Amino acid sequence: MIAVESFKKFRIVDLGIIIVLSGIWFLLSLVVNLLDPQISYILNLLVLIFLMSFIVYLVRKAGSATLFFLISGLISYGVNDFGVTGFSKVLLFVLAGIIFELVFLIFKLEIKNVQVDVVLGSGISSASIPFLMGIMLSSGVVVNMGVAMLNLILLSFFVGVIGSVLSFLLWYKLKTSKMVLKFEYMQSF
């Protein structure tokens, strides 16, 4: 069942937070890209999903994850941190964001304060990144890599789940803070 209450207009403050966190991810990805490519991929994905999940918890509006991915893709247009650059990277990020939004809006699940829809959406969205990246590079890459591609997809899924759970833990600590309560109070207007 799709949660109708998730469809609200974005405010300037929401957009500002999304842009700031996208910029933070971009700056962190520049530093992380100096590391080994495998470690760089894992850390970039972990931070990307962590920040995206945090935005979803904070903003609570449909489209916030896709908007975060779009802005992150545009900011890091020329940075080769996920194997593709340029318009292909922006498209990759937007598709991953749409996949997250579909899972998030369809599976509205919560178990003991843990929003399973965010965790599951983050994992599936993360898993889609290497698959979509392989298709963008060459459709034969996905087929030819076989087990290696499957391993990368599974790794990305678990990195996404870990990033989302870490984000939830931070959110759980901060959700009653003065700053977050003030931000949520502003949303009611």
N, C-alpha and C positions, 0 to 999 in steps of 0.2 A: 504494500500500500504506500503510495507516495504521500509524503508529509506536506500538506498544503501550507502549513504555517512557516515553512522554510523559504517560501517565495516572498521576499520583501525587497524594497528598494535599497540600494547601497547609499550610504551617506558619505560625505567627504571624509569623515574620520575613518570609516571603514576602508576606503580607498587609500588613505594615507598610511594606515597600518599595513595594508597589503603591499604597498610600494616599499615601505621601509624594510619589512621583513624580506622582500625579494632582493633588495639591495644588500642586506646582511648576508643572504645566501650567496649572492654574486661575489662579494668580497671574500667570504670564507672559501668559496670554490676556487678562487684565484690562488689562495694559499695552499689548499689541498692538492691542486693540480701539480704542485712541485714534487709530490710524492710519487711512488711507484704507481703505474696505471691501474692495477687491480685494486690497490688500497684507495687510490683516488676515486675510483668509481664507487666503491662501497661507501666511503665517507661522504662524497657528494650526494649520493642517493639518500643516505641516512639523514643528513642535515636538511635536504630538500623536503623529505617526507615529514620530518619532525616539525619544521616550520609550517608546512602546509596544514598538517593536523592541528597545530596550535591556532592557526588562523580560523579553521573550521570551528573549533571550540569557542574562540573569542567572538567572531563575527556572527556565527549562527545564521548564515543566509545561503541559500542555494546559489551556486555559481562562484562562491568565494574561492574554492580550490582551483577551479578552472581559470579564474582571473589571476590568482597567484602564479599558476603555471605559465599563463600567457605573458605576464609582466616579467617573470624570471627568464623566460625564453627570449624575450625582446632585449632585456638588459644584457644577457650573456650570448647574444647573437653570434659573435665570432669566436667564442671560447669553445674549444673542443674537449668538453668534459664528459660527454656521453657518446662519443663516436661520430656525431653529426654536428654540423654547424649551419648557420644561415637559416633560411626559411624552413628547411627540414627539421631543425631543432625546435623552432617555434611550433611547427605542426606536431611534432612528437610530444611536446609538453602539453599542448592543447588537447590532443587525443587522450593522453594519460589523465588529464584533468576531467575530461568528459566521462571517461570510464569510472573515475572515482565518484563523480556526481551521480551517475546512474546507480551504482551500488549503494551509495549513501542515501539516496532518495527512495530507493525501492525497499531496502532492508533496514527498517527503523527498529533496531534491536538494542536493548540495554540490559545488561546483567550486572546487578549489584554495583551501580554507578559507572560501570565501564560501558562506553558506547561501542558495541560490537560493530555497528555499521561503519564507524570511522576506521576502526582497526582493519576490518575486512576490506573496505574500500581502499585503504592505503596499501594493503598487501597486494590486492589485485591490480591496482594502478601501477605499483612498482614493478610487478611481474610483467606488465604489458610493455614497459619501456624497452627492455632488450629485444622483445619480439618485434615491436614496431620499428625499432632501430634497425634490426636485421632486414625487415621488409623494405625500409627506405634505402638501405645500402644496396641490396640486391635481393630479389625474392628467392633466389637460390641459396642465399646464405643461411636462411632459417632451416631449409631442408638439408643442406650439405653438412651443417654443423652438428645436427642430430643431438647426441647426448650432451655435448658441450653447451648447446643452446638451452637444452632442458635444465642443465645445472645452473646456468646463468639466470634463467627465469625463476627457478626455485630460490636461488640465493637472493635475488632481487625481492621476491615475495617476503622472505623472512627478514630482510633488512627493512622493508617497508613496515612490516608488523612491529619490529623492534622500535623503529623510529616513531611510530604512532603510539605505542605503549609508553615510551619515554615522554612523549608530548603530553599524553594523558596524565602521567604522574606529575609533571610540572603544572599542568592545568589544575589538577586536584589540589595542589598546594596553593596556587594563586587565585583560585576562583572566589575566595572570600576576602581577598586583599582589598584595600581601600581603592586602589587604582582601577581594578577590574570591576568592582561594584559601581564605581562612578561611571565607567564606560558603559556598563549594562543599563544603568539608570538613564543615560543619555539616549539609549536605543528606544526607550519607551515613548519618546516624543517624535 
